[in-house]
Amino acid sequence: MALNRLSLAATTAFSIAVSLPGAAAPAATAPESCSWRIAARVLYQEVSVETDHRAASLRRTLENRGVDQPSFVPDDCTTSVDDSASASDDTSSGATTGEQGTTAGDVFNWGEPDLIDDFDGDLSGWNIYDGPGHAGNGTRSPDAASTADGILTINGTGDGTTAGMAWTEGSQQYGRWEVRMRAPKGSPSYNALALLWPTAENFPVGGEVDFAEIMDPDREKVELFLHYGADNSQVHGEVEVDATEWHNYAVEWTPDSITAFLDGDEWWKTTDTGILPPGPMHLCLQLDWFPKGDSESGQVQYDWVKQWSLDDGESASTQSSGSEGSTDADSSTTATDEENNWNGHGDSDSDE
């Protein structure tokens, strides 16, 4: 999930909104507080690595509202527990083969997940973003995310109205996550993804693990980006797969490695401990808009998500030193995902 240039309309609108009299951040006790505050903090972290004058202006505006302060996002926003997401209360997602495909959890005997959401109910266990879109582009609206028949769908409109959501109750340092997802062909402006985001909201220093990012408009490959360091360095991998079909994407994070799995098979791994996240992270599901001048819609669907903790002393599920296509710090780049992979197929400048 790399950064793109900020949308003038989005950043200006948000700057005005947070600076108008009477338009302060919702009180910590307000129902909308967590979504608003988390969205504002995510936006602040994203613009903090941008260098243009609009990003600097928006960053100052956010700082004036206290977004950079640790207390801006109350502890209650990251510790709320939705019992309906507990594995002990949910057995309907137990199948791991057949129609559910092969899962890493089954192949490597990870046991019963600590948390499951099979999207049979509402989304009360998630903090759903409500504010400007990724890097200030478009809008993230709770209305763009919905559940029906056990499927979570995030829709993106041609003008960049989309959604994202954070499973903050599952914040942990080290562990395993698995997501069953698919993304139909659609706008080249939309990236569908599952990722780990730092709970301390200290990106880029806190890292980011995009373990399943579907950027290819033809949906014929899935990519991984591991962000680290103050300069937002990244390592990258990709695997060919028909991402329009249901597949199971998993990531395992231990003190010594990060490994990515596709339908139970390892496809990417790094054992370079110098680039691993320094603190707790949580799962996020997002459909991000990188405007390229089209007005097409986008979509991503999730069947279920699962999470496991890692016991003390527990090692990685595979003993490889790195899979084909894996990367380490020697191959790092500060170029964005757009610059690495768009390859000139369109205009990534969102100012026009």
C-alpha positions as CSV (number, residue, x, y, z in Angstrom):
1,M,0.0,0.0,0.0
2,A,2.2,2.8,-1.2
3,L,1.6,6.5,-1.2
4,N,0.4,8.4,-4.2
5,R,0.2,12.2,-4.7
6,L,-2.5,13.8,-2.6
7,S,-5.8,14.8,-4.2
8,L,-6.2,18.6,-4.0
9,A,-9.9,18.4,-3.5
10,A,-9.8,15.8,-0.8
11,T,-6.9,17.3,1.2
12,T,-8.4,20.9,0.9
13,A,-11.8,19.7,2.0
14,F,-10.4,17.8,5.0
15,S,-8.2,20.7,6.0
16,I,-11.2,23.1,5.9
17,A,-13.4,20.6,7.8
18,V,-11.0,20.1,10.7
19,S,-10.2,23.8,11.0
20,L,-13.7,25.3,10.9
21,P,-15.1,26.5,14.2
22,G,-17.2,23.9,15.8
23,A,-15.8,21.2,13.6
24,A,-13.4,19.7,16.1
25,A,-12.7,16.0,16.4
26,P,-15.6,14.1,17.9
27,A,-15.3,13.7,21.7
28,A,-13.6,10.6,22.9
29,T,-17.0,9.3,24.1
30,A,-18.9,10.0,20.9
31,P,-20.0,6.9,19.0
32,E,-18.3,8.1,15.8
33,S,-15.0,9.0,17.7
34,C,-13.0,5.8,17.0
35,S,-13.7,5.7,13.3
36,W,-13.0,9.4,12.8
37,R,-9.9,9.4,15.0
38,I,-8.4,6.3,13.4
39,A,-9.0,7.6,9.9
40,A,-7.4,10.9,10.8
41,R,-4.4,9.2,12.4
42,V,-4.0,6.9,9.3
43,L,-4.1,9.9,7.0
44,Y,-1.5,11.7,9.2
45,Q,0.9,8.8,9.0
46,E,0.4,8.6,5.2
47,V,1.0,12.3,4.6
48,S,4.0,12.3,6.9
49,V,6.1,10.6,4.2
50,E,5.0,12.9,1.5
51,T,7.1,16.0,0.6
52,D,4.9,18.4,-1.4
53,H,3.5,21.6,0.0
54,R,-0.1,20.3,0.2
55,A,1.0,17.3,2.3
56,A,2.9,19.6,4.6
57,S,0.0,21.9,5.0
58,L,-2.4,19.1,5.8
59,R,0.1,17.6,8.2
60,R,0.3,20.9,10.1
61,T,-3.5,21.1,10.2
62,L,-3.7,17.6,11.6
63,E,-1.0,18.3,14.2
64,N,-2.9,21.4,15.3
65,R,-5.9,19.2,16.0
66,G,-3.7,16.9,18.1
67,V,-3.7,14.0,15.7
68,D,0.1,13.4,16.3
69,Q,-0.5,13.0,20.1
70,P,-0.5,9.4,21.5
71,S,-3.8,10.2,23.4
72,F,-5.6,11.2,20.2
73,V,-6.8,7.6,19.7
74,P,-8.1,6.4,23.1
75,D,-7.2,2.9,24.3
76,D,-10.8,1.9,24.1
77,C,-10.6,2.3,20.3
78,T,-8.1,-0.6,20.1
79,T,-9.2,-2.8,22.9
80,S,-13.0,-3.2,22.3
81,V,-14.0,-6.9,22.0
82,D,-16.9,-8.2,19.9
83,D,-17.8,-11.6,21.3
84,S,-19.4,-12.5,18.0
85,A,-15.9,-12.5,16.4
86,S,-14.5,-15.0,19.0
87,A,-13.6,-18.4,17.7
88,S,-15.3,-20.0,20.7
89,D,-18.6,-18.6,19.5
90,D,-18.2,-19.3,15.8
91,T,-17.8,-22.7,14.2
92,S,-19.4,-22.0,10.9
93,S,-16.0,-21.2,9.3
94,G,-14.3,-24.3,10.4
95,A,-14.1,-25.9,6.9
96,T,-10.6,-25.7,5.4
97,T,-10.9,-27.8,2.3
98,G,-13.4,-28.4,-0.5
99,E,-15.4,-25.2,-1.2
100,Q,-13.2,-23.3,1.3
101,G,-10.0,-24.3,-0.5
102,T,-6.8,-25.4,1.2
103,T,-5.7,-23.1,4.1
104,A,-2.3,-22.6,5.7
105,G,-4.0,-23.0,9.1
106,D,-4.9,-26.6,8.2
107,V,-1.7,-27.5,6.4
108,F,0.5,-26.4,9.2
109,N,-1.8,-27.4,12.1
110,W,-2.1,-23.9,13.6
111,G,-5.1,-25.2,15.6
112,E,-8.2,-23.3,16.6
113,P,-8.0,-19.6,15.7
114,D,-8.1,-17.1,18.5
115,L,-10.4,-14.9,16.4
116,I,-12.7,-15.5,13.5
117,D,-15.1,-13.3,11.5
118,D,-17.1,-15.1,8.8
119,F,-19.2,-12.0,8.1
120,D,-22.5,-13.6,9.0
121,G,-23.3,-10.7,11.2
122,D,-22.7,-6.9,11.4
123,L,-19.3,-5.3,11.4
124,S,-19.3,-4.1,15.1
125,G,-16.0,-5.9,15.7
126,W,-14.2,-3.6,13.3
127,N,-13.2,0.1,13.2
128,I,-14.5,1.2,9.8
129,Y,-12.7,4.2,8.3
130,D,-14.7,7.4,7.9
131,G,-12.9,10.3,6.3
132,P,-10.5,11.0,3.4
133,G,-9.3,8.1,1.3
134,H,-5.8,6.6,1.1
135,A,-3.2,9.3,1.1
136,G,-6.0,11.9,0.9
137,N,-7.4,10.5,-2.4
138,G,-11.2,10.1,-2.6
139,T,-13.3,9.2,0.5
140,R,-13.5,6.3,2.8
141,S,-17.2,5.8,3.8
142,P,-18.7,3.1,6.1
143,D,-21.5,2.9,3.6
144,A,-19.2,1.3,1.0
145,A,-18.7,-1.8,3.2
146,S,-21.6,-4.3,3.6
147,T,-22.2,-7.9,4.5
148,A,-24.7,-10.4,2.9
149,D,-24.9,-14.2,2.8
150,G,-21.6,-14.4,4.8
151,I,-19.6,-12.2,2.5
152,L,-18.0,-8.8,3.2
153,T,-18.1,-6.6,0.1
154,I,-16.3,-3.3,-0.3
155,N,-17.4,-1.3,-3.3
156,G,-15.5,1.6,-4.9
157,T,-17.2,4.2,-7.1
158,G,-15.7,6.0,-10.0
159,D,-15.0,9.1,-8.0
160,G,-13.0,7.3,-5.3
161,T,-15.7,6.6,-2.6
162,T,-14.6,3.3,-1.0
163,A,-14.0,1.7,2.4
164,G,-11.4,0.2,4.7
165,M,-11.6,-1.3,8.2
166,A,-9.3,-2.3,11.0
167,W,-9.5,-5.3,13.3
168,T,-7.8,-3.5,16.2
169,E,-9.1,-5.9,18.9
170,G,-6.7,-8.4,17.5
171,S,-3.6,-6.3,18.0
172,Q,-0.6,-8.5,18.7
173,Q,3.2,-8.7,18.2
174,Y,3.8,-11.9,16.2
175,G,1.2,-14.3,15.1
176,R,-0.7,-15.6,12.0
177,W,-3.5,-14.3,10.0
178,E,-5.4,-15.8,7.0
179,V,-8.0,-14.2,4.7
180,R,-10.2,-15.7,2.0
181,M,-10.7,-13.0,-0.7
182,R,-11.3,-12.3,-4.3
183,A,-11.4,-9.2,-6.5
184,P,-13.3,-9.0,-9.9
185,K,-11.7,-7.2,-12.8
186,G,-12.4,-3.5,-12.6
187,S,-10.9,-0.1,-12.4
188,P,-7.0,0.1,-12.6
189,S,-7.3,2.8,-10.0
190,Y,-8.4,0.3,-7.3
191,N,-6.0,-1.9,-5.2
192,A,-7.7,-4.6,-3.1
193,L,-5.7,-5.8,-0.1
194,A,-5.2,-7.4,3.2
195,L,-2.5,-6.0,5.4
196,L,-1.0,-5.6,8.9
197,W,-0.8,-2.1,10.2
198,P,1.1,-0.8,13.3
199,T,-1.3,-0.4,16.3
200,A,0.9,2.4,17.6
201,E,0.0,4.3,14.4
202,N,3.6,5.1,13.8
203,F,4.0,4.4,10.1
204,P,6.5,4.2,8.5
205,V,8.8,3.5,11.4
206,G,6.2,1.0,12.7
207,G,6.2,-0.9,9.4
208,E,3.4,-2.3,7.3
209,V,2.9,-5.7,5.8
210,D,0.7,-5.8,2.7
211,F,0.6,-9.6,2.4
212,A,-2.1,-9.7,-0.3
213,E,-2.3,-6.7,-2.5
214,I,-4.2,-7.0,-5.8
215,M,-3.0,-4.2,-8.0
216,D,-3.1,-5.8,-11.4
217,P,-6.2,-4.6,-13.3
218,D,-6.4,-8.0,-14.9
219,R,-6.2,-9.6,-11.5
220,E,-3.6,-12.2,-12.7
221,K,-1.2,-11.7,-9.8
222,V,-1.0,-10.8,-6.2
223,E,1.8,-8.8,-4.6
224,L,3.4,-8.3,-1.2
225,F,5.0,-5.2,0.1
226,L,6.9,-5.1,3.4
227,H,7.4,-1.4,4.5
228,Y,10.0,-0.5,7.1
229,G,12.2,2.3,8.3
230,A,11.8,6.1,8.6
231,D,12.3,6.5,4.9
232,N,9.5,4.0,4.0
233,S,11.8,1.5,2.4
234,Q,10.0,-1.5,0.9
235,V,10.7,-5.1,-0.2
236,H,8.5,-6.8,-2.6
237,G,7.3,-10.1,-4.0
238,E,4.6,-11.3,-6.4
239,V,2.9,-14.5,-7.3
240,E,0.7,-15.4,-10.3
241,V,-2.8,-16.4,-9.5
242,D,-6.3,-15.8,-10.8
243,A,-7.3,-13.3,-8.1
244,T,-10.9,-13.0,-9.4
245,E,-11.4,-16.5,-7.9
246,W,-11.6,-17.3,-4.2
247,H,-8.1,-17.9,-2.7
248,N,-6.7,-18.1,0.9
249,Y,-3.9,-15.7,1.7
250,A,-2.0,-16.0,5.0
251,V,0.9,-14.4,6.7
252,E,3.0,-15.7,9.6
253,W,5.1,-13.3,11.6
254,T,7.7,-14.6,14.1
255,P,10.7,-12.9,15.8
256,D,12.9,-14.3,13.0
257,S,10.8,-14.2,9.8
258,I,7.7,-13.2,7.9
259,T,6.2,-15.8,5.5
260,A,3.4,-15.5,3.1
261,F,1.2,-18.4,2.0
262,L,-1.2,-18.9,-0.9
263,D,-3.7,-21.7,-0.5
264,G,-1.5,-23.4,2.1
265,D,1.8,-23.1,0.1
266,E,4.6,-20.8,1.1
267,W,5.4,-18.4,-1.7
268,W,7.4,-15.6,0.0
269,K,9.6,-15.4,3.0
270,T,12.2,-13.1,4.5
271,T,14.5,-13.9,7.4
272,D,16.0,-10.4,7.5
273,T,15.1,-9.5,11.0
274,G,16.3,-5.9,10.5
275,I,13.3,-5.1,8.4
276,L,10.6,-6.8,10.5
277,P,8.0,-4.6,12.3
278,P,9.1,-3.4,15.8
279,G,5.8,-3.5,17.6
280,P,2.2,-4.9,17.7
281,M,0.1,-4.9,14.5
282,H,-3.5,-5.6,13.5
283,L,-5.3,-6.8,10.4
284,C,-6.8,-4.3,8.0
285,L,-9.0,-4.9,4.9
286,Q,-9.1,-2.2,2.3
287,L,-10.0,-1.2,-1.2
288,D,-7.6,1.7,-1.9
289,W,-8.0,4.3,-4.7
290,F,-5.0,5.4,-6.7
291,P,-6.7,7.7,-9.3
292,K,-5.5,7.3,-12.8
293,G,-8.1,9.3,-14.7
294,D,-10.7,6.6,-15.3
295,S,-14.2,6.6,-13.8
296,E,-14.6,2.8,-13.4
297,S,-15.8,1.1,-10.3
298,G,-13.9,-1.5,-8.2
299,Q,-14.7,-4.2,-5.7
300,V,-13.2,-6.7,-3.3
301,Q,-14.9,-9.5,-1.3
302,Y,-13.9,-11.4,1.8
303,D,-15.4,-14.7,2.9
304,W,-13.7,-14.9,6.3
305,V,-10.7,-13.8,8.3
306,K,-8.9,-15.7,11.0
307,Q,-6.2,-14.9,13.5
308,W,-3.8,-17.0,15.7
309,S,-1.4,-15.9,18.4
310,L,2.2,-17.2,18.5
311,D,3.3,-19.1,21.7
312,D,6.5,-18.1,23.3
313,G,9.4,-19.9,21.6
314,E,7.2,-21.1,18.7
315,S,9.1,-21.0,15.4
316,A,8.1,-20.5,11.8
317,S,5.9,-23.2,10.1
318,T,8.5,-23.6,7.4
319,Q,12.2,-23.9,7.7
320,S,13.2,-22.4,4.4
321,S,15.6,-19.5,4.4
322,G,13.6,-17.7,1.8
323,S,11.3,-18.7,-1.1
324,E,11.8,-18.0,-4.8
325,G,11.0,-14.3,-5.4
326,S,11.7,-13.4,-1.7
327,T,13.6,-10.2,-1.0
328,D,15.6,-8.7,1.8
329,A,17.0,-5.3,2.7
330,D,19.6,-5.5,-0.1
331,S,16.7,-5.1,-2.6
332,S,14.9,-2.4,-0.7
333,T,13.5,0.6,-2.6
334,T,11.9,3.9,-1.5
335,A,9.9,4.0,-4.8
336,T,6.2,3.6,-4.3
337,D,4.2,0.6,-5.4
338,E,2.9,2.7,-8.2
339,E,6.4,3.5,-9.5
340,N,7.5,-0.1,-9.1
341,N,4.5,-1.7,-10.9
342,W,2.5,0.8,-13.0
343,N,5.2,0.8,-15.6
344,G,3.9,3.8,-17.4
345,H,0.4,2.3,-18.1
346,G,-1.5,5.5,-17.4
347,D,-1.0,8.7,-15.5
348,S,-0.6,8.3,-11.8
349,D,-0.7,12.0,-11.1
350,S,-3.9,12.7,-9.3
351,D,-3.7,16.4,-9.6
352,E,-5.2,16.6,-13.0
